[in-house]
């Protein structure tokens, strides 16, 4: 009997110790991510692999990888030639990171509202908006270079982060205002209120 006990005792201790180390490492990692705003190469690789949440709104989750990607684009801009030309270069601060979370949540609220009101962005609308945005560029290649240099973006990033939210706002605002006493600020008021509801959780703390 003592032999059997010793046979299982050490493997059990090893498993428990391993689980304890993993739990401690996970706790430290989440503390660093949510309270210290770690976003270095290792954290980025982990976030790109695991669905770590940065915030939640109802059934919609904003992933940490999306948050980190947007933070990186702001960091790129703040040290870009465009920022230097306008004397806007400076280090990234927590207010910038907080603004990323808030903007992503407003975009999520906008997507939910569009779904509820059956408003969609068509390919033709996206193309027209992109053509309007890029009218000043001499070529698509020049626009790609400009986006990459100043934001670390691709054209798809531009469409996702800038053009699509702007289009949804343009499509939703008139009908939403008409349904709310013709208040031109009705959509903005709704978005401000939506991101403060009890079903909204901000995991990243500032």
VOPAGU-2260 file (C-alpha; in pm, 1 decimal, decimal comma):
REM VOPAGU-2260
SITE   aa  ch    i         X         Y         Z
SITE  UNK   A    0       0,0       0,0       0,0
SITE  UNK   A    1     273,7     256,9      81,3
SITE  UNK   A    2     432,8     166,6    -253,4
SITE  UNK   A    3     107,6     241,9    -436,3
SITE  UNK   A    4      75,4     568,8    -249,2
SITE  UNK   A    5     427,4     673,3    -342,3
SITE  UNK   A    6     363,4     568,1    -702,7
SITE  UNK   A    7      75,9     817,7    -736,6
SITE  UNK   A    8     187,2    1076,9    -484,0
SITE  UNK   A    9     470,8    1239,7    -680,2
SITE  UNK   A   10     284,5    1255,6   -1015,5
SITE  UNK   A   11     -12,1    1410,5    -835,0
SITE  UNK   A   12     211,3    1668,2    -669,9
SITE  UNK   A   13     370,1    1742,8   -1008,2
SITE  UNK   A   14      29,0    1796,8   -1169,3
SITE  UNK   A   15     -86,8    2021,2    -884,6
SITE  UNK   A   16     236,4    2222,6    -897,0
SITE  UNK   A   17     207,1    2260,1   -1274,5
SITE  UNK   A   18    -153,4    2377,1   -1248,9
SITE  UNK   A   19     -54,9    2622,5    -976,0
SITE  UNK   A   20     226,8    2766,5   -1188,4
SITE  UNK   A   21      -2,9    2796,9   -1490,6
SITE  UNK   A   22    -270,2    2966,1   -1279,0
SITE  UNK   A   23     -16,7    3212,0   -1135,7
SITE  UNK   A   24     128,8    3285,5   -1479,1
SITE  UNK   A   25    -220,8    3341,3   -1620,1
SITE  UNK   A   26    -309,6    3573,3   -1333,5
SITE  UNK   A   27       8,7    3776,4   -1383,9
SITE  UNK   A   28     -51,4    3789,1   -1759,2
SITE  UNK   A   29    -411,2    3911,2   -1721,4
SITE  UNK   A   30    -304,4    4165,7   -1458,8
SITE  UNK   A   31     -41,4    4296,1   -1698,8
SITE  UNK   A   32    -284,0    4305,8   -1989,9
SITE  UNK   A   33    -580,8    4461,5   -1811,5
SITE  UNK   A   34    -412,9    4690,0   -1559,1
SITE  UNK   A   35     -65,0    4759,8   -1697,9
SITE  UNK   A   36    -172,1    4764,6   -2064,1
SITE  UNK   A   37      99,0    4529,2   -2186,0
SITE  UNK   A   38     101,8    4521,8   -2565,0
SITE  UNK   A   39     454,6    4412,1   -2654,5
SITE  UNK   A   40     549,7    4147,2   -2912,6
SITE  UNK   A   41     489,2    3847,7   -2680,5
SITE  UNK   A   42     149,4    3976,2   -2567,0
SITE  UNK   A   43      58,4    4053,4   -2928,1
SITE  UNK   A   44     145,4    3697,7   -3035,4
SITE  UNK   A   45     -61,4    3550,6   -2753,0
SITE  UNK   A   46    -353,3    3784,4   -2825,8
SITE  UNK   A   47    -340,4    3688,8   -3193,9
SITE  UNK   A   48    -368,4    3323,0   -3091,6
SITE  UNK   A   49    -615,3    3333,1   -2802,4
SITE  UNK   A   50    -953,9    3513,2   -2796,9
SITE  UNK   A   51    -867,1    3741,3   -2504,2
SITE  UNK   A   52   -1149,2    3992,5   -2449,0
SITE  UNK   A   53   -1077,4    4363,7   -2408,9
SITE  UNK   A   54   -1441,6    4459,9   -2358,3
SITE  UNK   A   55   -1789,4    4315,8   -2394,6
SITE  UNK   A   56   -2120,6    4466,5   -2500,1
SITE  UNK   A   57   -2411,9    4229,6   -2466,3
SITE  UNK   A   58   -2328,8    3930,1   -2686,4
SITE  UNK   A   59   -2057,6    4116,4   -2876,6
SITE  UNK   A   60   -1695,0    4080,9   -2764,0
SITE  UNK   A   61   -1416,6    4322,9   -2853,0
SITE  UNK   A   62   -1098,4    4119,3   -2869,2
SITE  UNK   A   63    -769,1    4232,7   -2720,7
SITE  UNK   A   64    -600,4    4169,7   -3056,6
SITE  UNK   A   65    -829,5    4431,6   -3215,0
SITE  UNK   A   66    -752,9    4675,4   -2933,7
SITE  UNK   A   67    -375,6    4619,0   -2967,5
SITE  UNK   A   68    -393,4    4662,5   -3344,9
SITE  UNK   A   69    -567,8    4997,8   -3303,9
SITE  UNK   A   70    -323,7    5107,3   -3033,3
SITE  UNK   A   71     -38,0    5021,1   -3267,2
SITE  UNK   A   72    -189,3    5234,1   -3544,9
SITE  UNK   A   73    -204,8    5535,0   -3311,6
SITE  UNK   A   74     154,5    5477,5   -3200,1
SITE  UNK   A   75     256,7    5465,6   -3565,3
SITE  UNK   A   76      73,0    5787,8   -3639,6
SITE  UNK   A   77     220,1    5974,5   -3340,4
SITE  UNK   A   78     570,7    5916,0   -3476,7
SITE  UNK   A   79     478,7    5943,3   -3845,3
SITE  UNK   A   80     590,7    6203,3   -4101,8
SITE  UNK   A   81     232,9    6334,8   -4105,5
SITE  UNK   A   82     238,9    6393,9   -3728,4
SITE  UNK   A   83     585,4    6549,8   -3747,4
SITE  UNK   A   84     466,9    6785,6   -4018,7
SITE  UNK   A   85     183,8    6902,8   -3793,3
SITE  UNK   A   86     397,8    6907,5   -3476,3
SITE  UNK   A   87     181,8    6632,4   -3321,7
SITE  UNK   A   88     453,0    6382,9   -3231,5
SITE  UNK   A   89     437,3    6264,1   -2870,2
SITE  UNK   A   90     446,5    5941,9   -2668,3
SITE  UNK   A   91     138,3    5722,9   -2637,2
SITE  UNK   A   92     -53,1    5785,2   -2311,8
SITE  UNK   A   93    -331,7    5600,2   -2130,4
SITE  UNK   A   94    -594,3    5846,2   -2251,9
SITE  UNK   A   95    -512,1    5734,2   -2606,4
SITE  UNK   A   96    -559,1    5369,7   -2509,1
SITE  UNK   A   97    -884,5    5447,9   -2329,6
SITE  UNK   A   98   -1010,9    5631,6   -2636,6
SITE  UNK   A   99    -939,3    5321,2   -2844,8
SITE  UNK   A  100   -1161,3    5108,2   -2618,6
SITE  UNK   A  101   -1438,6    5367,7   -2620,4
SITE  UNK   A  102   -1427,9    5402,6   -2998,2
SITE  UNK   A  103   -1436,2    5026,3   -3050,9
SITE  UNK   A  104   -1738,6    4999,8   -2822,5
SITE  UNK   A  105   -1919,7    5275,6   -3009,6
SITE  UNK   A  106   -1845,2    5093,9   -3334,7
SITE  UNK   A  107   -1987,2    4774,3   -3182,5
SITE  UNK   A  108   -2299,6    4964,1   -3075,0
SITE  UNK   A  109   -2329,9    5104,6   -3426,0
SITE  UNK   A  110   -2305,0    4755,5   -3577,2
SITE  UNK   A  111   -2572,3    4622,7   -3337,4
SITE  UNK   A  112   -2805,1    4910,8   -3419,0
SITE  UNK   A  113   -2754,8    4860,0   -3792,5
SITE  UNK   A  114   -2838,8    4491,7   -3749,5
SITE  UNK   A  115   -3151,4    4572,7   -3547,5
SITE  UNK   A  116   -3270,2    4827,4   -3804,5
SITE  UNK   A  117   -3172,5    4606,3   -4099,4
SITE  UNK   A  118   -2929,3    4862,3   -4238,1
SITE  UNK   A  119   -2647,7    4718,7   -4448,1
SITE  UNK   A  120   -2349,5    4859,5   -4633,7
SITE  UNK   A  121   -2343,7    4738,9   -4993,3
SITE  UNK   A  122   -2032,7    4680,8   -5200,1
SITE  UNK   A  123   -2137,4    4968,5   -5425,8
SITE  UNK   A  124   -2169,1    5204,3   -5128,7
SITE  UNK   A  125   -1830,9    5094,9   -4995,5
SITE  UNK   A  126   -1669,2    5147,2   -5335,8
SITE  UNK   A  127   -1826,0    5491,9   -5376,6
SITE  UNK   A  128   -1712,9    5596,9   -5028,1
SITE  UNK   A  129   -1362,1    5463,1   -5089,5
SITE  UNK   A  130   -1340,4    5645,0   -5422,6
SITE  UNK   A  131   -1453,8    5965,0   -5249,9
SITE  UNK   A  132   -1195,6    5922,2   -4974,4
SITE  UNK   A  133    -909,4    5841,4   -5211,3
SITE  UNK   A  134    -992,7    6109,4   -5468,6
SITE  UNK   A  135    -684,5    6311,2   -5372,1
SITE  UNK   A  136    -443,4    6018,3   -5408,8
SITE  UNK   A  137    -254,6    5991,8   -5737,5
SITE  UNK   A  138    -280,8    5610,8   -5731,7
SITE  UNK   A  139    -387,4    5317,7   -5515,9
SITE  UNK   A  140     -20,5    5239,3   -5457,6
SITE  UNK   A  141      41,3    5592,0   -5327,3
SITE  UNK   A  142    -256,5    5560,7   -5093,5
SITE  UNK   A  143    -131,4    5224,2   -4968,0
SITE  UNK   A  144     211,7    5373,8   -4900,4
SITE  UNK   A  145      57,6    5671,2   -4719,7
SITE  UNK   A  146    -157,7    5447,8   -4499,0
SITE  UNK   A  147     130,6    5213,7   -4420,2
SITE  UNK   A  148     371,3    5495,6   -4336,7
SITE  UNK   A  149     134,2    5698,5   -4119,0
SITE  UNK   A  150     -91,4    5434,9   -3960,6
SITE  UNK   A  151      53,0    5092,3   -4035,2
SITE  UNK   A  152    -273,8    5025,3   -4220,3
SITE  UNK   A  153    -370,7    4844,0   -4536,4
SITE  UNK   A  154    -659,7    4955,8   -4756,7
SITE  UNK   A  155    -874,6    4685,7   -4593,5
SITE  UNK   A  156    -790,0    4837,0   -4253,0
SITE  UNK   A  157    -899,4    5176,7   -4382,8
SITE  UNK   A  158   -1231,7    5033,8   -4497,2
SITE  UNK   A  159   -1288,3    4851,4   -4167,9
SITE  UNK   A  160   -1182,1    5120,7   -3922,0
SITE  UNK   A  161   -1282,5    5439,7   -4099,0
SITE  UNK   A  162   -1502,2    5403,2   -4404,3
SITE  UNK   A  163   -1749,6    5140,3   -4278,0
SITE  UNK   A  164   -1827,8    5318,3   -3944,8
SITE  UNK   A  165   -1866,1    5648,2   -4131,4
SITE  UNK   A  166   -2103,0    5486,5   -4382,1
SITE  UNK   A  167   -2313,3    5323,1   -4110,7
SITE  UNK   A  168   -2339,3    5656,8   -3931,0
SITE  UNK   A  169   -2442,4    5829,1   -4253,9
SITE  UNK   A  170   -2706,3    5560,5   -4323,6
SITE  UNK   A  171   -2845,7    5537,1   -3970,7
SITE  UNK   A  172   -2849,2    5901,1   -3859,2
SITE  UNK   A  173   -3138,7    6035,6   -4073,7
SITE  UNK   A  174   -3388,7    5758,6   -3995,4
SITE  UNK   A  175   -3287,8    5746,7   -3629,5
SITE  UNK   A  176   -3334,4    6122,8   -3600,1
SITE  UNK   A  177   -3675,6    6096,9   -3770,0
SITE  UNK   A  178   -3782,4    5833,2   -3515,2
SITE  UNK   A  179   -3670,9    6054,6   -3225,4
SITE  UNK   A  180   -3841,2    6387,7   -3277,6
SITE  UNK   A  181   -3614,6    6492,1   -3565,9
SITE  UNK   A  182   -3329,0    6536,0   -3320,3
SITE  UNK   A  183   -3012,3    6560,6   -3535,2
SITE  UNK   A  184   -2804,8    6437,4   -3239,5
SITE  UNK   A  185   -3027,5    6137,6   -3162,5
SITE  UNK   A  186   -2781,2    5877,8   -3291,5
SITE  UNK   A  187   -2486,3    6022,8   -3098,6
SITE  UNK   A  188   -2701,8    6044,4   -2785,6
SITE  UNK   A  189   -2798,8    5679,3   -2825,4
SITE  UNK   A  190   -2437,6    5566,6   -2871,6
SITE  UNK   A  191   -2329,7    5764,7   -2563,1
SITE  UNK   A  192   -2603,5    5594,4   -2361,2
SITE  UNK   A  193   -2551,6    5246,5   -2508,2
SITE  UNK   A  194   -2188,1    5216,8   -2402,4
SITE  UNK   A  195   -2284,8    5292,3   -2040,5
SITE  UNK   A  196   -2546,9    5018,9   -1998,2
SITE  UNK   A  197   -2502,8    4742,7   -1737,4
SITE  UNK   A  198   -2428,7    4478,8   -2003,4
SITE  UNK   A  199   -2111,8    4665,6   -2104,7
SITE  UNK   A  200   -1790,2    4540,9   -1943,6
SITE  UNK   A  201   -1452,3    4706,1   -1990,5
SITE  UNK   A  202   -1188,7    4449,4   -1898,4
SITE  UNK   A  203    -901,0    4686,6   -1972,4
SITE  UNK   A  204    -883,9    4927,5   -1678,5
SITE  UNK   A  205    -757,0    5285,8   -1677,9
